[in-house]
Amino acid sequence: MSLSLVNTFLVFCAVVFFPYGLVCLSNPGMLAEVAGIGAESASGTTELRAMYGGVQTSIGVMALVAFFRPTLVESFLVMLATFSVGLLTARLAGLLMDGGFNDYTGMALGFESVLASFSLFLLLRKRENS
């Protein structure tokens, strides 16, 4: 398997997830502007910080760790594929149940589809070459 392709993907994930997570952690109110998601209480704000800030930042950190520790690449790809497929499935189910498609939802569906497809592709390719 081309190590450079995997490394490029790991760097891409780190560059996308880590900063986005930090922004969501420090300013969860921006989600209201970008995605139409807002908190109605301090508990809700904490939830946004945790789920959008903490989870996204953690994915970026895991991508960096896997970049420097190649033995963790497969674990990262399994995690990202699972995470992406879960988000994609839940988002599609939510659209069917609730409607409410907007630009953010379309972008998220596209991004999650690419993440799921590419992480599964790299994972299968890695396992074939092992």
Secondary structure, DSSP 8 states (H G I E B T S, - for coil): --HHHHHHHHHHHHHHHHHHHHHHHH-TTHHHHHHS---SSHHHHHHHIIIIIIHHHHHHHHHHHHHH-GGGHHHHHHHHHHHHHHHHHHHHHHHHHH----HHHHHHHHHHHHHHHHHHHHHHHHHHT-
